[in-house]
Amino acid sequence: MLTGLVLIALAAISWGTTGATMALLAERAAADPLLVGFIRLAVAAPFLLGAAWVSRRGSWLTGARDTVASLTMGCAMAAYQVFYFRAVMLTGVAVAALLAICSAPLMSP
């Protein structure tokens, strides 16, 4: 149980610091949101694919429909990264985080 709580805490810290990190990178390093989003996904993707492979024991992407769905979700994740980081640059961390968190219930059925 302690391992689960530690993993949840690490995930919360990682998620909670993305906006502030992007704001610092934009201010001090003139980092582009596209570059930051790409690097973030390039680092995370192998870990996520490995976890999916281990948890499903090789029975994933069984057909063309699964492959298309996975690619579509990957593109949506990439677009979210770029748009969120751009919003942080335009509006600030607080406004971008508030809209990201509070708009989800409005968009769900």
Rosetta blueprint (number, residue, H / E / L):
1 M L
2 L H
3 T H
4 G H
5 L H
6 V H
7 L H
8 I H
9 A H
10 L H
11 A H
12 A H
13 I H
14 S H
15 W H
16 G H
17 T L
18 T H
19 G H
20 A H
21 T H
22 M H
23 A H
24 L H
25 L H
26 A H
27 E H
28 R H
29 A L
30 A L
31 A L
32 D L
33 P H
34 L H
35 L H
36 V H
37 G H
38 F H
39 I H
40 R H
41 L H
42 A H
43 V H
44 A H
45 A H
46 P H
47 F H
48 L H
49 L H
50 G H
51 A H
52 A H
53 W H
54 V H
55 S H
56 R H
57 R L
58 G L
59 S L
60 W L
61 L L
62 T L
63 G L
64 A H
65 R H
66 D H
67 T H
68 V H
69 A H
70 S H
71 L H
72 T H
73 M H
74 G H
75 C H
76 A H
77 M H
78 A H
79 A H
80 Y H
81 Q H
82 V H
83 F H
84 Y H
85 F H
86 R H
87 A H
88 V H
89 M H
90 L H
91 T H
92 G L
93 V H
94 A H
95 V H
96 A H
97 A H
98 L H
99 L H
100 A H
101 I H
102 C H
103 S L
104 A H
105 P H
106 L H
107 M H
108 S L
109 P L
